[in-house]
Amino acid sequence: MKKIDNQLVDSITHPLSLAVWWLDDGNARSDCNGGRLATFGIHLEEQKSLQQLLDQNFQQVNQYLQYSQ
């Protein structure tokens, strides 16, 4: 599993950092005006922390979606 360290959390405060993350791990949804940031391999609790961080820093509406295979 991947681990999110404090250095990464501290760097996701500027729109440019979000844009770079989007270019690396993001994709547009075809069913609505939205997108997804891939967080596969990251523990659920850390994903929830990232979700709060994005809301706090960028005021984005976001939700956690769990995919089953």
Residue pairs with C-beta under 8 A, 6 or more apart in sequence:
1 41
1 42
1 43
2 41
2 42
3 42
3 43
3 46
4 42
4 46
4 49
4 50
9 49
9 53
11 17
12 18
12 21
12 50
12 53
12 54
12 57
13 57
15 58
18 54
18 57
18 58
21 37
22 35
22 37
25 37
25 38
25 39
26 35
26 36
26 37
26 38
27 35
27 36
27 38
28 34
28 35
29 35
29 36
36 65
39 47
39 50
42 50
44 64
47 64
48 64
51 62
51 63
51 64
54 60
54 62
55 61
55 62
